[in-house]
Structure formats: structure tokens, C-alpha cells
């Protein structure tokens, strides 16, 4: 597919911060989470889109699965400088973590990706139903066409809490 130029605008990775962020992303996605990515568009305006799933592949690699048609402008914006922000939110509590990164690469989705998307979206749908959003809405919100799925991999650089409240926006720290 296409590679995106790396951006030097992000800080050096903070191992403690990223370790805590990766752990929360894995936990939230395993049990059903809202997953949103943000980029700066070609016109330099912010763009956000819903992701289907998120996988922490390694300490230095996160893979996000997206529907190409509903995120076409966002994917174009990603080619501008390769910077990306991933926000993952737990449905019942609104606990949220944001990971900012760079060096994003657009890739074809693999069979394992589609299985992960199905599994994570099923869990997300169940969380929405438990939160009284209704089965019809929840199922519609979590449906996808496997032939439209693309993957974006990026290098995480910074992690922040985004849970509403006084600590929103603060860097995450490893909990001992």
C-alpha cells in the first residue's frame, strides 16, 4: 500500500508512559471499547474517525483497523505527515487513554485483523447493549464489510489520560 513520511515533531518515547498506555489500550479493546483516531487533514484541519479495532503488536508498534470508505479523507490526511492520535474509551466508565504517534503506514488488512475486528466489535456491541443503547443501534454501529478494512500501523510516542475529569490530558505514568 503506501508509506507515510515520518514526522520529527513528536517527542522521544517515554517508556513508562507508553507502557501504561499500551496496557490500557489492550485491556479496553479486549472487553469492548470505542476506538477513535485523529489526524490533521490535507487542509490542516483536524479529522477524526471511528476505528474497528486496535492491536498492540509490540512495544513500538500499534495497528488500527479502519473501514476505508468511511475514513477516506482521514486516510488521505494521514499521508500528510504520518502523525496520528488514537483514543480508546471504555463504554461504561468513560475511562479513556490517548496514544499519539508517528511514522504511520497504510497496509492491507490480513485475516487475523478481520478476526480481531469481529471479536472487538462483538465485545463493543455487547457493552453498548449493556449500557442501554439497544440491540439494533449497537449492532448497526458495530457492523462492517470485511472487504473495506484497511490497517494503519504506527509508532507510539506519547500516552495521555483522556478520562473526563481533572487529570484529562495529563501524561500517563506506570502504576507500580
C-alpha positions in Angstrom: 0.0 0.0 0.0 1.5 3.4 0.9 4.1 4.6 3.4 3.8 7.9 5.1 6.7 10.1 5.8 7.8 10.2 9.5 7.4 13.3 11.5 10.1 14.7 13.8 7.6 16.9 15.6 6.9 14.3 18.4 8.9 13.9 21.5 11.1 10.9 22.2 9.1 8.0 23.6 8.6 7.9 27.4 8.8 4.1 28.2 6.8 4.4 31.5 4.1 6.5 29.9 3.9 4.2 26.8 3.9 1.0 28.9 0.9 2.3 30.9 -0.9 3.4 27.7 -0.4 0.1 25.8 -1.7 -1.8 28.8 -4.9 0.2 29.0 -5.4 0.0 25.2 -5.1 -3.8 25.3 -7.4 -4.0 28.3 -10.1 -1.7 26.9 -10.1 -3.3 23.5 -10.3 -6.8 24.9 -13.5 -6.1 26.7 -15.1 -3.7 24.2 -14.2 -0.1 23.6 -14.9 2.9 21.5 -11.8 3.5 19.3 -11.3 6.8 17.5 -8.3 8.0 15.5 -7.4 11.6 14.7 -5.1 13.1 12.1 -4.5 16.5 10.5 -6.1 16.7 7.1 -4.5 17.8 3.9 -6.1 21.2 4.5 -4.5 21.2 8.0 -7.9 20.8 9.8 -8.4 18.1 12.3 -10.2 14.9 11.2 -11.5 12.1 13.4 -12.9 8.7 12.5 -14.1 5.6 14.2 -11.8 2.6 14.1 -13.0 -1.0 14.0 -10.3 -2.5 16.3 -6.8 -1.8 17.7 -4.0 -4.2 18.3 -0.8 -3.6 20.2 1.7 -5.6 18.2 4.9 -4.7 20.0 6.2 -2.0 22.4 6.9 0.1 19.3 4.0 -0.8 17.0 0.2 -0.3 17.2 -2.1 -1.5 14.4 -5.5 0.2 14.0 -8.2 -1.3 11.7 -10.5 1.1 9.7 -13.2 1.0 7.2 -11.7 2.6 4.1 -15.0 4.2 2.7 -16.0 5.9 6.0 -12.4 7.1 6.7 -11.3 8.1 3.2 -10.5 11.7 4.0 -8.8 10.7 7.2 -6.6 8.2 5.4 -5.6 10.9 2.9 -4.8 13.2 5.7 -2.6 10.6 7.3 -0.3 10.8 4.2 0.4 14.5 5.1 2.9 13.8 7.8 2.3 10.3 9.3 1.2 11.7 12.7 -1.8 10.0 14.4 -3.7 10.1 17.7 -5.6 7.0 18.9 -8.2 7.4 21.7 -9.7 4.3 23.2 -12.6 4.6 25.7 -14.2 2.1 27.9 -18.0 2.3 27.4 -19.5 2.0 30.9 -16.9 4.2 32.7 -15.7 6.6 30.0 -12.1 5.8 31.2 -10.0 6.9 28.2 -6.4 6.8 27.0 -4.9 8.6 24.1 -1.7 7.5 22.3 0.0 9.9 19.9 2.4 8.6 17.4 4.0 8.9 14.0 5.6 7.0 11.1 2.1 5.7 10.2 1.9 3.2 7.3 -1.2 2.2 5.5 -1.4 -1.6 4.9 -3.8 -4.2 3.6 -5.8 -6.0 6.3 -4.9 -9.6 7.0 -7.2 -12.5 8.0 -6.0 -12.2 11.6 -7.0 -8.5 11.5 -10.6 -9.3 10.4 -10.9 -11.9 13.3 -9.7 -9.3 15.7 -12.1 -6.7 14.4 -15.0 -9.1 14.7 -14.0 -10.1 18.2 -13.5 -6.5 19.4 -16.6 -5.2 17.7 -18.7 -8.0 19.3 -17.4 -7.0 22.7 -18.1 -3.3 22.0 -21.6 -4.1 20.8 -22.3 -6.1 24.0 -21.0 -3.1 26.1 -23.3 -0.8 24.2 -26.3 -3.1 24.7 -25.5 -3.3 28.4 -25.4 0.5 28.5 -29.0 0.5 27.2 -28.2 1.7 23.6 -30.4 -1.1 22.3 -29.6 -4.1 20.2 -30.5 -2.6 16.8 -28.4 0.6 17.3 -25.5 -1.3 18.8 -25.4 -3.9 16.0 -25.6 -1.3 13.3 -22.8 0.7 15.0 -20.6 -2.3 15.1 -21.2 -3.8 11.6 -18.5 -3.7 8.9 -17.7 -5.0 5.5 -14.5 -7.2 5.6 -13.6 -6.2 2.1 -13.4 -2.5 3.1 -11.0 -3.0 6.0 -7.5 -1.4 5.9 -4.8 -1.3 8.6 -2.7 1.6 9.8 0.4 0.8 11.8 2.2 3.5 13.7 5.0 4.0 16.3 3.6 5.2 19.6 5.4 8.2 21.1 3.2 9.6 23.9 0.3 8.5 26.1 -2.2 10.6 28.0 -5.3 10.0 30.1 -8.4 11.4 28.4 -10.9 10.3 31.1 -13.2 13.2 31.8 -12.1 15.0 35.0 -9.2 16.9 36.5 -6.5 14.6 35.1 -7.7 14.7 31.5 -4.8 15.5 29.2 -2.1 14.5 31.6 0.7 12.1 30.6 0.2 8.6 31.8 2.6 7.2 34.4 3.3 3.5 35.0 1.4 2.2 38.1 3.8 0.2 40.3 
